């Protein structure tokens, strides 16, 4: 890759040069390098389907909760959740547990799992057409499969267990009660999580198959905000680089008229559209997700996504590319991108070659229509006009600016530097980038309230520092990490090992180490799959067996990550799911526990651990194993009334608690 510092030493760099170099092949195209649609000149066309829908007749599936009666949903398919698309329907259960859960169709129980996390107690039924229905957060299983699970739990002496069954072992009929609803695992309240999956384990929208009068929806989606974002170095929205957010203040027009943004929005170059919205079902106030969004420009299709098919589990984390992850992390708004960003390989999109990006040309107008829709066909349109406007330099001043200052950030492949400029000249002062003994001087792209904005494509070379008006800032990004390949980055105190699926897109990595804390890039940047991180402390640790990596927060929170030490005991390695700050901590304190209650209804223990967290537990009564269930939401261990295999809960008992660092606590009680 040519280094732009050597191409243009000591000269003012025209911003038009970098796109030209990329076009001519002098620099590689990377993030956002796809050719955008020029919609105004495209002939009328119909976008291809977003994905084939399984052939399932209406009425094939029975609604699993109170079939034939009015039901309500707390969550919809594809709803935007932290780090995943919601993979099914959350069905309300009247605010309580133990409602009968009915098999949605004939089939057989192919899988059972009991856990205190994730789906909690979950049951899978495989049907003759190859599809599988999933029933999560259950309180209890019913029938012969439940009895087999209990036998296996006692045989293996563990509550946390997953079993797979052959086709003919546990057949079920449509409508049969297979479980009781609950609030187990990661559930935040009583409900049934219900999924439909195909033979490839893709999560399908149950509502696409129709035939569920139990759920009524006459409420159209509600728009909260939309945004237009400049995606290229030459692009502008309202004269600036970045994202412009527009929040409607008037209610939607009656009769399905939706929203009309009255003001024309000036823009130029390659831009992307984003939307923040939610949907509701009849009779409930939960904010649910959209099922479908379409974009048309000047009457021509530009983009469409339909959330009816999500690959599980790898596709679900693509939500962090589907939404503006950084904006959610820093601003609290969850925008869905209405273009397919680099690194997003979900199949739910229909676009042209520009993948939903729009190129706005000076002097042209673009009538944009965004249609928000739910699974029942309710729609809310949004209409606005983009006007192509040349990105000429302009300047506005602020009398409050008295001295120079400098800050910068990274947007995709671009360095975006902002210098506070007290100079009253007609044009803002230059910014100088340094790399070794070479320098590159940039003119500002525009000046707003005496703040100059400079844009520089980092693919032309990483600077060492930036300087403006006597203020110098060190450039803290250390290397360019490409996506889609194995790559290693290391410093004296750490090593990062990237796999081809670790990153969504090119990363300009930033790390640091200070006083026992490692900063591994920025938490506002998502990881696709895990990153292998190896940390080397300043001095050998006293007890490697009880010492692990922990994620830490600015408020002092700690989360166990784990890790494995090398043979020399000098470096510990683990896989991390998010960027952030990490420490190496030693846990020597065993878990805590006490008997809360005992009696005819069973026993209940309160348990806890101050650092690494509970790893295992075991209760023996008169020397015999007795099964306990763990509920992490209230940190209790308790026996089940339905347990007929355990010994009587009378006499001397021992509870052994072990944390993830290997510390053990033994509690002796008399029941």
Secondary structure, DSSP 8 states (H G I E B T S, - for coil): ---HHHHSTTSEE-HHHHHHHHHHTSS---TT-S--B-GGG--------SS------TTSS--SBSTTS---EEE-TT-EETTEE--SEEEE-TT-S--EEE-SSSEEEEEEEE-SSTT-EEEEEE-TTS-EEEEEEESEE-SHHHHHHHHHHHHHT-SSEEEE--TTTSEE-TT-EEEE-B--TT-SSSEEEEEEE-TT-EEE-GGGG---TTS------EEEEEEEEE-STT-EETTBSSEEEE---S--BTTTTBEE--S-EEEEEEEEEEEEEEB--TT----B--SEEEEEETTEEEEEEE-SEEETTGGGGGHHHHBTHHHHHHH----EESS--TT---S-EEE-TTTT-EEE-TT-EEEEEEEEE-TT--EEEEEEEEEE------B---TT--S-EEEEEEETTEEEEEEE----SSS---EEEEETTEEEEE--SEEETTEEEEEEEGGG---SEEEETTEEEE----EEE-SSS-EEEE-SSEEEEE-TTS-SS-EEE-EEEETTEEEES-TTS--SS-EEEEEE-SS--S-GGGEEEEEE-TTS-EEEEE-EE-TTSSEEEEEESS-EEEEEEE-----EEEEEEEETTEEEEEEE-SSS-EEEEEEEETTEEE--EEETTTTEEE--TT--SS--S-SEEEEEEEETTS-EEEEEEE-
